[in-house]
Amino acid sequence: MSDSNARISDLVTSNDVVLFMKGTALFPQCGFSSRAVAILDHCGVAYESVDVLQDMEIRQGIKSFSDWPTIPQLYVKGEFVGGSDIMMEMFEAGELQQLLDESGVERVG
Amino acid sequence: MPMSAAAIEQAILAALPGATVELTDLAGDDDHWAATVTAPQFAGISRVAQHKLVYAAFGGRMGGELHALQVTTKVPT
């Protein structure tokens, strides 16, 4: 438990943008994760994705770490932003792009 | 065993009295739902906090028994 907390904490602090998801960015295994990947790709930012299906400890641990029951989960600069619904709402309002800009997140081609 | 639309609505209304709930069956399979929840309790709190209130309505069932619930939250105007 504290072990997975330490690992998650390390992941979200050593990467600007982290998406905890089911499957990989190339092959998402769930519609919600797929939507989260599409939104981040659309924003054109570099991000680290963590496939929770490959790691049971993280899969359980992330839910209590964030106090959030579902996956995907987005972290920017160590802060929990939300799941795919919130990502979509923020994206449509332009708030996600703004958050990424203000956080000085690296853009990719 | 997936949750029925009536059970989903009931759970949300029990947790957020005075809310209105609009459910859409996304896949036509009674298992993938979108809920638009408009509740006075959402006023002045963050999106994450709003969604947490909706998730809390389902106790531990969110992400398990209730696999797919897309949530949109609104403050009544």
Backbone of each chain as ProteinMPNN parsed JSONL, in Angstrom:
{"seq_chain_A": "MSDSNARISDLVTSNDVVLFMKGTALFPQCGFSSRAVAILDHCGVAYESVDVLQDMEIRQGIKSFSDWPTIPQLYVKGEFVGGSDIMMEMFEAGELQQLLDESGVERVG", "coords_chain_A": {"N_chain_A": [[0.841, -1.205, 0.0], [1.683, 1.43, 1.028], [3.861, 1.275, -0.44], [2.969, 1.248, -3.134], [1.878, 3.76, -3.125], [4.176, 5.332, -2.906], [5.407, 4.737, -5.317], [3.508, 5.729, -7.152], [3.458, 8.397, -6.437], [6.045, 9.071, -7.134], [5.91, 8.698, -9.918], [4.062, 10.719, -10.706], [5.344, 13.006, -9.987], [7.754, 13.016, -11.286], [7.141, 13.235, -13.925], [5.723, 15.588, -16.168], [3.135, 15.383, -17.286], [0.904, 12.852, -16.683], [-0.88, 10.006, -17.609], [-2.941, 7.704, -16.243], [-4.098, 4.706, -17.356], [-6.197, 2.226, -19.071], [-4.675, -0.142, -20.939], [-2.487, 0.803, -23.674], [-1.237, 3.948, -25.009], [-1.226, 3.631, -27.735], [-2.8, 1.365, -28.074], [-5.492, 1.51, -26.589], [-7.512, 0.009, -24.043], [-10.091, 0.465, -23.335], [-13.025, 2.403, -23.688], [-13.159, 4.864, -22.345], [-10.53, 5.391, -21.637], [-9.461, 5.536, -24.164], [-10.657, 7.831, -25.093], [-9.483, 9.71, -23.417], [-6.806, 9.593, -24.239], [-7.094, 10.499, -26.87], [-7.837, 13.137, -26.425], [-5.549, 14.209, -25.161], [-3.678, 13.827, -27.201], [-4.732, 15.528, -29.063], [-4.297, 17.941, -27.825], [-1.652, 18.07, -28.152], [0.532, 17.528, -26.429], [3.428, 16.239, -24.731], [3.297, 13.214, -22.982], [3.324, 10.889, -20.247], [2.222, 7.594, -20.239], [0.565, 5.239, -18.171], [-0.039, 1.907, -18.019], [-2.499, 0.454, -16.346], [-3.487, -2.072, -16.379], [-1.381, -3.722, -16.559], [-0.295, -3.722, -14.132], [-1.198, -4.509, -11.17], [-0.884, -3.487, -8.613], [-0.583, -0.727, -8.906], [-2.995, -0.26, -10.182], [-4.947, -0.687, -8.199], [-3.899, 0.962, -6.233], [-3.889, 3.58, -7.27], [-6.48, 4.424, -7.122], [-7.058, 4.942, -4.437], [-5.037, 6.706, -3.924], [-5.718, 8.982, -5.421], [-8.227, 9.303, -4.486], [-10.374, 8.578, -6.152], [-12.605, 6.76, -8.097], [-12.368, 5.585, -10.629], [-10.781, 4.737, -13.79], [-9.645, 6.157, -16.82], [-7.135, 8.4, -15.288], [-5.945, 11.666, -14.991], [-2.941, 13.375, -14.414], [-1.345, 16.48, -13.899], [1.64, 18.078, -13.53], [1.95, 16.84, -11.029], [-0.509, 17.216, -9.871], [-3.817, 16.045, -9.403], [-6.062, 16.022, -12.039], [-8.444, 14.997, -13.159], [-10.902, 12.59, -14.413], [-11.84, 11.068, -17.594], [-14.225, 12.33, -18.324], [-14.138, 14.835, -17.098], [-11.822, 15.752, -18.297], [-12.781, 15.995, -20.91], [-14.825, 17.924, -20.613], [-13.269, 20.072, -19.746], [-11.558, 20.354, -21.908], [-13.327, 21.062, -23.975], [-14.106, 23.507, -23.042], [-11.809, 24.881, -23.319], [-10.189, 24.962, -21.178], [-8.427, 22.972, -20.471], [-6.306, 23.088, -22.283], [-5.392, 25.566, -21.529], [-4.583, 25.087, -18.894], [-2.477, 23.299, -19.389], [-0.78, 24.939, -20.852], [-0.225, 26.952, -18.973], [1.102, 25.452, -17.137], [3.44, 25.049, -18.317], [3.99, 22.844, -19.952], [5.674, 20.56, -22.061], [5.417, 20.765, -25.597], [4.559, 18.663, -28.365], [5.441, 18.002, -31.777]], "CA_chain_A": [[0.0, 0.0, 0.0], [2.549, 2.606, 1.064], [4.787, 1.042, -1.533], [2.366, 1.726, -4.366], [1.77, 5.216, -2.977], [5.487, 5.912, -3.199], [5.631, 4.596, -6.762], [2.618, 6.658, -7.851], [3.949, 9.727, -6.137], [7.245, 9.253, -7.941], [5.48, 8.827, -11.319], [3.386, 11.981, -11.003], [6.221, 14.153, -9.77], [8.894, 13.018, -12.205], [6.636, 13.507, -15.272], [4.807, 16.734, -16.171], [1.775, 14.93, -17.573], [0.796, 11.398, -16.575], [-2.215, 9.436, -17.764], [-3.141, 6.314, -15.818], [-5.127, 4.247, -18.29], [-6.264, 0.796, -19.373], [-4.05, -0.325, -22.236], [-1.429, 1.756, -23.989], [-1.702, 5.069, -25.828], [-1.455, 3.108, -29.088], [-3.892, 0.394, -28.022], [-6.303, 1.634, -25.371], [-8.369, -1.163, -23.852], [-11.365, 0.899, -22.772], [-13.475, 3.6, -24.388], [-12.854, 6.081, -21.592], [-9.088, 5.614, -21.784], [-9.255, 5.921, -25.545], [-11.071, 9.231, -25.196], [-8.473, 10.515, -22.719], [-5.636, 9.636, -25.12], [-7.432, 11.354, -28.012], [-7.835, 14.531, -25.963], [-4.157, 14.63, -24.95], [-3.039, 13.914, -28.518], [-5.265, 16.729, -29.679], [-3.638, 19.08, -27.175], [-0.281, 18.074, -28.649], [1.535, 17.56, -25.373], [4.12, 15.002, -24.405], [2.808, 12.678, -21.711], [3.691, 9.525, -19.878], [1.022, 6.822, -19.922], [0.806, 4.079, -17.324], [-1.072, 0.902, -18.26], [-2.794, -0.15, -15.038], [-3.81, -3.493, -16.558], [-0.121, -4.459, -16.429], [0.253, -3.473, -12.803], [-2.332, -4.566, -10.24], [-0.602, -2.654, -7.446], [-0.928, 0.647, -9.301], [-4.422, -0.222, -10.527], [-5.685, -0.489, -6.947], [-3.314, 2.06, -5.472], [-4.195, 4.911, -7.811], [-7.841, 4.807, -6.728], [-7.034, 5.574, -3.115], [-4.103, 7.832, -4.006], [-6.448, 10.15, -5.933], [-9.591, 9.273, -3.981], [-11.161, 8.63, -7.4], [-12.863, 5.326, -8.246], [-12.299, 5.043, -11.987], [-9.616, 4.962, -14.65], [-8.375, 6.874, -16.676], [-6.906, 9.534, -14.407], [-4.905, 12.55, -15.511], [-2.167, 14.233, -13.508], [-0.475, 17.486, -14.501], [2.55, 18.634, -12.521], [1.732, 16.249, -9.715], [-1.853, 17.493, -9.374], [-4.885, 15.291, -10.039], [-6.951, 16.898, -12.816], [-9.751, 14.368, -13.256], [-11.042, 11.468, -15.325], [-12.032, 11.451, -18.994], [-15.348, 13.267, -18.465], [-13.645, 16.164, -16.734], [-10.902, 16.142, -19.369], [-13.581, 16.43, -22.062], [-15.471, 19.2, -20.272], [-12.242, 21.115, -19.714], [-11.063, 20.531, -23.273], [-14.337, 21.792, -24.738], [-14.142, 24.884, -22.545], [-10.49, 25.483, -23.531], [-9.495, 25.069, -19.891], [-7.343, 21.991, -20.379], [-5.189, 23.676, -23.02], [-4.912, 26.665, -20.693], [-3.86, 24.479, -17.766], [-1.225, 22.742, -19.894], [0.052, 26.094, -21.197], [0.222, 27.628, -17.761], [2.001, 24.57, -16.417], [4.69, 24.984, -19.063], [4.193, 21.468, -20.408], [6.331, 20.458, -23.363], [4.552, 20.435, -26.735], [5.19, 17.838, -29.388], [5.158, 18.335, -33.161]], "C_chain_A": [[0.872, 1.25, 0.0], [3.572, 2.513, -0.058], [4.228, 1.58, -2.841], [2.182, 3.242, -4.304], [3.068, 5.903, -3.355], [5.763, 5.85, -4.7], [4.783, 5.594, -7.546], [3.103, 8.088, -7.662], [5.174, 10.052, -6.984], [6.878, 9.487, -9.413], [4.921, 10.22, -11.608], [4.265, 13.204, -10.734], [7.383, 14.18, -10.753], [8.464, 13.203, -13.666], [5.64, 14.665, -15.206], [3.358, 16.291, -16.333], [1.758, 13.408, -17.526], [-0.655, 10.983, -16.728], [-2.19, 7.981, -17.299], [-4.313, 5.781, -16.613], [-5.147, 2.73, -18.398], [-5.767, 0.601, -20.789], [-2.965, 0.713, -22.446], [-2.006, 2.871, -24.855], [-1.999, 4.599, -27.256], [-2.639, 2.157, -29.142], [-4.668, 0.488, -26.71], [-7.289, 0.47, -25.283], [-9.749, -0.79, -23.303], [-11.734, 2.216, -23.439], [-13.113, 4.89, -23.687], [-11.374, 6.421, -21.703], [-8.772, 6.103, -23.185], [-9.585, 7.404, -25.745], [-10.025, 10.151, -24.552], [-7.22, 10.677, -23.588], [-5.897, 10.589, -26.281], [-7.369, 12.829, -27.615], [-6.397, 15.03, -25.8], [-3.423, 14.767, -26.283], [-3.467, 15.193, -29.215], [-4.602, 17.984, -29.106], [-2.179, 19.169, -27.596], [0.768, 18.18, -27.563], [2.196, 16.188, -25.22], [3.579, 14.503, -23.074], [3.293, 11.259, -21.52], [2.378, 8.779, -19.632], [1.416, 5.584, -19.127], [-0.357, 3.109, -17.521], [-1.354, 0.15, -16.957], [-3.148, -1.636, -15.162], [-2.562, -4.361, -16.4], [0.425, -4.395, -15.012], [-0.87, -3.375, -11.764], [-2.14, -3.637, -9.048], [-0.981, -1.19, -7.724], [-2.426, 0.754, -9.565], [-5.274, 0.007, -9.283], [-5.205, 0.779, -6.24], [-3.736, 3.439, -5.95], [-5.578, 5.384, -7.356], [-7.855, 5.46, -5.355], [-6.096, 6.782, -3.109], [-4.852, 9.113, -4.408], [-7.796, 10.32, -5.255], [-10.575, 9.404, -5.143], [-11.363, 7.185, -7.848], [-12.593, 4.741, -9.619], [-11.003, 5.424, -12.688], [-10.172, 5.238, -16.039], [-8.363, 7.995, -15.627], [-5.742, 10.352, -14.945], [-4.259, 13.361, -14.39], [-1.339, 15.213, -14.321], [0.334, 18.117, -13.378], [2.231, 18.122, -11.114], [0.345, 16.46, -9.146], [-2.872, 16.651, -10.135], [-5.842, 16.243, -10.741], [-8.352, 16.314, -12.907], [-9.717, 13.155, -14.157], [-11.396, 11.975, -16.718], [-13.198, 12.421, -19.179], [-14.905, 14.694, -18.175], [-12.671, 16.665, -17.79], [-11.679, 16.684, -20.56], [-14.244, 17.771, -21.796], [-14.461, 20.334, -20.312], [-11.729, 21.411, -21.112], [-12.042, 21.383, -24.08], [-14.416, 23.251, -24.305], [-12.808, 25.603, -22.767], [-9.642, 25.525, -22.263], [-8.317, 24.101, -19.775], [-6.094, 22.53, -21.077], [-4.546, 24.778, -22.182], [-4.076, 26.14, -19.528], [-2.5, 23.968, -18.223], [-0.255, 23.865, -20.247], [0.655, 26.708, -19.946], [1.201, 26.777, -16.964], [3.341, 24.427, -17.141], [5.037, 23.588, -19.548], [4.754, 21.473, -21.83], [5.334, 20.044, -24.46], [5.291, 19.523, -27.702], [4.608, 18.197, -30.742], [3.733, 18.214, -33.506]], "O_chain_A": [[0.806, 2.047, -0.935], [4.076, 3.52, -0.556], [4.922, 2.284, -3.575], [2.316, 3.928, -5.318], [3.065, 6.927, -4.038], [6.29, 6.798, -5.281], [5.266, 6.229, -8.484], [3.149, 8.878, -8.605], [5.32, 11.167, -7.486], [7.451, 10.354, -10.074], [5.257, 10.833, -12.622], [3.965, 14.304, -11.198], [7.94, 15.244, -11.027], [9.313, 13.316, -14.55], [4.809, 14.722, -14.299], [2.469, 16.755, -15.62], [2.51, 12.751, -18.246], [-1.546, 11.526, -16.074], [-1.507, 7.14, -17.884], [-5.408, 6.34, -16.555], [-4.259, 2.039, -17.898], [-6.36, 1.115, -21.737], [-2.572, 1.415, -21.515], [-3.118, 2.759, -25.371], [-2.913, 5.108, -27.905], [-3.389, 2.134, -30.118], [-4.516, -0.358, -25.829], [-7.826, 0.007, -26.29], [-10.489, -1.664, -22.853], [-10.869, 3.044, -23.722], [-12.799, 5.892, -24.33], [-11.003, 7.586, -21.845], [-7.923, 6.975, -23.375], [-8.891, 8.124, -26.463], [-9.722, 11.225, -25.072], [-6.646, 11.764, -23.662], [-5.035, 11.391, -26.639], [-6.901, 13.666, -28.387], [-6.062, 16.129, -26.24], [-2.644, 15.701, -26.478], [-2.665, 15.857, -29.873], [-4.377, 18.961, -29.82], [-1.538, 20.206, -27.424], [1.786, 18.846, -27.746], [1.616, 15.147, -25.528], [3.419, 15.286, -22.137], [3.619, 10.541, -22.465], [1.516, 9.268, -18.903], [2.452, 4.967, -19.373], [-1.508, 3.436, -17.232], [-0.557, -0.681, -16.521], [-3.114, -2.371, -14.175], [-2.653, -5.562, -16.144], [1.485, -4.949, -14.724], [-1.414, -2.299, -11.517], [-3.101, -3.067, -8.532], [-1.604, -0.519, -6.901], [-3.052, 1.752, -9.209], [-6.213, 0.802, -9.307], [-6.002, 1.56, -5.722], [-3.92, 4.355, -5.149], [-5.821, 6.583, -7.22], [-8.584, 6.427, -5.133], [-6.323, 7.754, -2.39], [-4.651, 10.177, -3.822], [-8.447, 11.353, -5.417], [-11.486, 10.232, -5.115], [-10.386, 6.446, -7.969], [-12.587, 3.519, -9.772], [-10.252, 6.295, -12.248], [-11.137, 4.574, -16.417], [-9.401, 8.461, -15.156], [-4.695, 9.814, -15.306], [-4.936, 13.947, -13.545], [-0.709, 14.837, -15.309], [-0.22, 18.624, -12.402], [2.244, 18.879, -10.144], [0.033, 15.955, -8.068], [-2.809, 16.55, -11.36], [-6.375, 17.164, -10.121], [-9.339, 17.033, -12.754], [-8.654, 12.734, -14.614], [-11.271, 13.167, -16.998], [-13.171, 13.248, -20.09], [-15.246, 15.63, -18.898], [-12.68, 17.844, -18.145], [-11.302, 17.696, -21.151], [-14.23, 18.655, -22.652], [-14.739, 21.413, -20.834], [-11.493, 22.566, -21.467], [-11.638, 22.31, -24.782], [-14.751, 24.126, -25.103], [-12.678, 26.785, -22.45], [-8.529, 26.05, -22.263], [-7.341, 24.371, -19.075], [-4.984, 22.448, -20.552], [-3.323, 24.907, -22.131], [-3.01, 26.671, -19.218], [-1.493, 24.17, -17.545], [0.943, 23.766, -19.979], [1.859, 26.951, -19.86], [2.025, 27.299, -16.212], [4.258, 23.771, -16.646], [6.201, 23.187, -19.563], [4.36, 22.277, -22.675], [4.533, 19.124, -24.289], [6.512, 19.607, -27.835], [3.462, 18.632, -30.856], [3.35, 18.466, -34.648]]}, "seq_chain_B": "MPMSAAAIEQAILAALPGATVELTDLAGDDDHWAATVTAPQFAGISRVAQHKLVYAAFGGRMGGELHALQVTTKVPT", "coords_chain_B": {"N_chain_B": [[-23.863, -7.983, -12.506], [-25.467, -5.411, -13.983], [-26.375, -1.992, -13.142], [-29.699, -0.739, -13.125], [-31.345, 1.878, -15.014], [-33.224, 3.179, -13.427], [-32.311, 2.56, -10.87], [-29.847, 3.839, -10.87], [-30.58, 6.524, -11.13], [-32.076, 6.804, -8.81], [-30.138, 6.402, -6.808], [-28.491, 8.619, -7.215], [-30.267, 10.725, -6.71], [-30.862, 10.245, -4.059], [-28.476, 10.845, -2.839], [-28.037, 13.43, -3.618], [-30.227, 15.492, -2.964], [-32.848, 17.209, -4.625], [-31.629, 17.377, -7.027], [-31.486, 17.184, -10.648], [-31.619, 14.521, -12.948], [-30.416, 13.272, -15.937], [-30.508, 10.607, -18.011], [-28.7, 8.766, -20.435], [-28.682, 6.018, -22.532], [-25.881, 4.773, -23.69], [-24.917, 2.712, -25.329], [-27.042, 1.17, -25.897], [-27.327, -1.079, -24.391], [-28.105, -1.193, -21.803], [-26.063, -0.886, -19.986], [-23.994, 0.892, -20.381], [-23.817, 4.053, -19.493], [-24.687, 7.518, -19.777], [-24.773, 10.249, -17.68], [-26.294, 13.272, -16.996], [-26.04, 15.496, -14.521], [-27.677, 17.833, -12.676], [-27.295, 19.92, -10.046], [-27.964, 21.733, -7.071], [-26.075, 21.507, -5.087], [-23.629, 21.594, -6.319], [-22.753, 24.131, -6.638], [-20.178, 26.478, -6.591], [-18.084, 24.667, -6.121], [-15.244, 22.663, -7.179], [-14.8, 20.958, -10.371], [-13.783, 18.384, -9.995], [-14.579, 17.918, -7.362], [-17.335, 18.03, -7.7], [-17.833, 15.792, -9.36], [-16.976, 13.841, -7.615], [-18.961, 13.904, -5.687], [-21.069, 12.8, -7.123], [-20.04, 10.253, -7.72], [-19.827, 9.328, -5.126], [-22.404, 8.768, -4.509], [-22.798, 6.215, -5.314], [-21.426, 4.597, -3.655], [-19.241, 1.903, -3.206], [-19.733, 0.901, -5.689], [-19.166, 2.142, -8.046], [-17.262, 1.886, -10.936], [-17.17, -0.771, -10.593], [-19.692, -2.696, -10.3], [-21.11, -0.774, -11.581], [-20.018, -0.156, -14.406], [-19.646, 1.61, -16.587], [-20.154, 4.797, -16.544], [-20.695, 7.803, -17.789], [-20.14, 11.023, -16.766], [-21.633, 14.187, -16.533], [-21.578, 17.307, -15.047], [-23.64, 19.896, -13.783], [-24.442, 23.197, -12.683], [-27.461, 24.407, -11.415], [-29.243, 26.963, -13.204]], "CA_chain_B": [[-25.237, -7.476, -12.688], [-25.422, -3.965, -14.155], [-27.418, -1.216, -12.462], [-30.731, -0.232, -14.026], [-31.458, 3.334, -15.075], [-33.985, 3.635, -12.267], [-31.445, 2.444, -9.693], [-28.821, 4.879, -10.979], [-31.228, 7.796, -10.839], [-32.451, 6.786, -7.396], [-28.927, 6.559, -5.995], [-28.03, 10.01, -7.328], [-31.233, 11.598, -6.038], [-30.754, 10.031, -2.615], [-27.264, 11.512, -2.368], [-28.105, 14.85, -3.965], [-31.638, 15.878, -3.005], [-33.118, 18.416, -5.408], [-30.915, 17.298, -8.301], [-32.166, 16.555, -11.774], [-30.737, 13.541, -13.568], [-30.806, 12.901, -17.287], [-29.7, 9.428, -18.36], [-28.701, 8.324, -21.823], [-28.117, 4.687, -22.735], [-24.923, 5.06, -24.756], [-24.672, 1.603, -26.249], [-28.275, 0.417, -26.071], [-27.183, -2.387, -23.745], [-28.464, -1.066, -20.386], [-24.848, -1.04, -19.172], [-23.1, 2.034, -20.594], [-24.709, 5.187, -19.309], [-24.226, 8.892, -19.589], [-25.67, 10.968, -16.782], [-26.097, 14.703, -16.778], [-26.587, 15.764, -13.193], [-27.745, 19.255, -12.325], [-27.574, 19.907, -8.614], [-27.589, 22.965, -6.355], [-24.903, 21.221, -4.246], [-22.405, 21.775, -7.101], [-22.394, 25.547, -6.716], [-18.976, 26.938, -5.914], [-17.035, 23.669, -5.889], [-14.513, 22.304, -8.398], [-15.337, 19.835, -11.145], [-13.404, 17.122, -9.346], [-15.437, 17.772, -6.189], [-18.689, 17.73, -8.2], [-17.878, 14.396, -9.8], [-16.829, 12.989, -6.437], [-20.279, 13.815, -5.048], [-21.869, 11.843, -7.905], [-19.469, 8.922, -7.493], [-20.103, 8.927, -3.75], [-23.775, 8.264, -4.473], [-22.794, 4.781, -5.634], [-20.586, 3.858, -2.724], [-18.142, 1.196, -3.85], [-20.164, 0.238, -6.918], [-18.621, 2.853, -9.204], [-16.072, 1.234, -11.451], [-17.356, -2.209, -10.484], [-21.035, -3.026, -10.784], [-21.438, 0.282, -12.52], [-18.758, -0.072, -15.149], [-19.471, 2.716, -17.507], [-21.038, 5.936, -16.345], [-20.091, 9.071, -18.185], [-20.811, 12.009, -15.916], [-21.518, 15.622, -16.784], [-22.204, 17.991, -13.922], [-24.045, 21.282, -14.05], [-25.067, 23.943, -11.589], [-28.716, 24.968, -11.93], [-29.148, 28.402, -13.473]], "C_chain_B": [[-25.19, -5.952, -12.804], [-26.549, -3.262, -13.401], [-28.425, -0.711, -13.49], [-30.737, 1.292, -13.994], [-32.163, 3.861, -13.832], [-33.123, 3.608, -11.016], [-30.368, 3.525, -9.699], [-29.413, 6.224, -10.577], [-31.564, 7.903, -9.35], [-31.244, 7.049, -6.491], [-28.45, 8.007, -6.024], [-28.965, 10.945, -6.557], [-31.168, 11.458, -4.523], [-29.557, 10.796, -2.054], [-27.324, 13.023, -2.586], [-29.565, 15.286, -4.088], [-31.812, 17.176, -3.789], [-32.414, 18.418, -6.76], [-31.861, 16.86, -9.411], [-31.15, 15.681, -12.499], [-31.286, 13.188, -14.938], [-29.91, 11.75, -17.711], [-29.825, 9.1, -19.842], [-28.021, 6.956, -21.89], [-27.195, 4.758, -23.947], [-24.826, 3.958, -25.793], [-25.928, 0.792, -26.514], [-28.215, -0.94, -25.389], [-27.505, -2.336, -22.248], [-27.25, -1.102, -19.466], [-23.879, 0.13, -19.312], [-23.944, 3.302, -20.583], [-23.968, 6.512, -19.309], [-25.246, 9.582, -18.698], [-25.303, 12.444, -16.761], [-26.813, 15.049, -15.486], [-26.527, 17.268, -12.939], [-28.153, 19.339, -10.86], [-27.125, 21.204, -7.95], [-26.326, 22.77, -5.507], [-23.587, 21.481, -4.982], [-21.903, 23.218, -7.086], [-21.113, 25.826, -5.936], [-17.924, 25.885, -5.619], [-16.431, 23.232, -7.227], [-15.171, 21.141, -9.12], [-15.026, 18.503, -10.478], [-14.318, 16.875, -8.145], [-16.871, 17.431, -6.609], [-18.815, 16.266, -8.599], [-17.756, 13.438, -8.612], [-18.17, 12.832, -5.719], [-21.159, 12.801, -5.784], [-21.357, 10.424, -7.667], [-19.824, 8.403, -6.101], [-21.508, 8.349, -3.62], [-23.821, 6.755, -4.692], [-21.931, 3.956, -4.688], [-19.47, 3.172, -3.478], [-18.505, 0.624, -5.209], [-19.601, 0.881, -8.172], [-17.335, 2.184, -9.653], [-16.151, -0.277, -11.337], [-18.665, -2.595, -11.145], [-21.496, -2.015, -11.838], [-20.186, 0.575, -13.323], [-18.615, 1.251, -15.864], [-20.526, 3.778, -17.272], [-20.267, 7.198, -16.69], [-20.854, 10.162, -17.445], [-20.564, 13.427, -16.421], [-22.24, 16.327, -15.644], [-22.514, 19.438, -14.294], [-24.626, 21.897, -12.79], [-26.356, 24.533, -12.15], [-28.605, 26.477, -12.127], [-30.41, 29.115, -13.006]], "O_chain_B": [[-24.903, -5.271, -11.819], [-27.558, -3.881, -13.066], [-28.052, -0.306, -14.59], [-30.207, 1.912, -13.072], [-31.75, 4.866, -13.254], [-33.189, 4.521, -10.193], [-30.019, 4.063, -8.648], [-28.828, 6.966, -9.789], [-31.364, 8.943, -8.721], [-31.325, 7.819, -5.534], [-28.055, 8.56, -4.998], [-28.513, 11.841, -5.845], [-31.389, 12.422, -3.791], [-29.61, 11.328, -0.945], [-26.732, 13.794, -1.83], [-30.078, 15.431, -5.198], [-31.033, 18.118, -3.641], [-32.58, 19.348, -7.548], [-32.898, 16.248, -9.157], [-29.983, 16.046, -12.646], [-32.461, 12.851, -15.087], [-28.689, 11.898, -17.765], [-30.911, 9.152, -20.419], [-26.922, 6.771, -21.367], [-27.657, 4.799, -25.087], [-24.673, 4.224, -26.985], [-25.889, -0.175, -27.275], [-28.956, -1.853, -25.753], [-27.23, -3.283, -21.51], [-27.404, -1.33, -18.266], [-23.03, 0.334, -18.445], [-24.682, 3.588, -21.526], [-22.809, 6.615, -18.907], [-26.45, 9.5, -18.944], [-24.15, 12.811, -16.536], [-28.031, 14.911, -15.375], [-25.461, 17.882, -12.984], [-29.232, 18.882, -10.482], [-26.04, 21.712, -8.232], [-25.596, 23.725, -5.237], [-22.537, 21.578, -4.347], [-20.768, 23.493, -7.475], [-20.987, 25.456, -4.769], [-16.95, 26.18, -4.926], [-17.043, 23.414, -8.279], [-15.996, 20.427, -8.549], [-15.874, 17.614, -10.4], [-14.78, 15.754, -7.935], [-17.54, 16.637, -5.949], [-19.772, 15.586, -8.23], [-18.357, 12.364, -8.605], [-18.481, 11.758, -5.204], [-21.899, 12.041, -5.159], [-22.143, 9.504, -7.439], [-20.085, 7.215, -5.911], [-21.774, 7.54, -2.73], [-24.783, 6.097, -4.296], [-21.732, 2.76, -4.899], [-18.814, 3.797, -4.311], [-17.692, -0.061, -5.829], [-19.557, 0.259, -9.233], [-16.432, 1.946, -8.852], [-15.322, -0.993, -11.9], [-18.747, -2.793, -12.357], [-22.161, -2.347, -12.819], [-19.393, 1.445, -12.966], [-17.59, 1.926, -15.759], [-21.656, 3.665, -17.747], [-19.333, 7.602, -15.997], [-22.083, 10.211, -17.5], [-19.428, 13.813, -16.698], [-23.376, 15.986, -15.313], [-21.762, 20.1, -15.01], [-25.216, 21.216, -11.952], [-26.35, 25.1, -13.242], [-27.97, 27.179, -11.339], [-30.519, 30.333, -13.147]]}, "name": "protein", "num_of_chains": 2, "seq": "MSDSNARISDLVTSNDVVLFMKGTALFPQCGFSSRAVAILDHCGVAYESVDVLQDMEIRQGIKSFSDWPTIPQLYVKGEFVGGSDIMMEMFEAGELQQLLDESGVERVGMPMSAAAIEQAILAALPGATVELTDLAGDDDHWAATVTAPQFAGISRVAQHKLVYAAFGGRMGGELHALQVTTKVPT"}
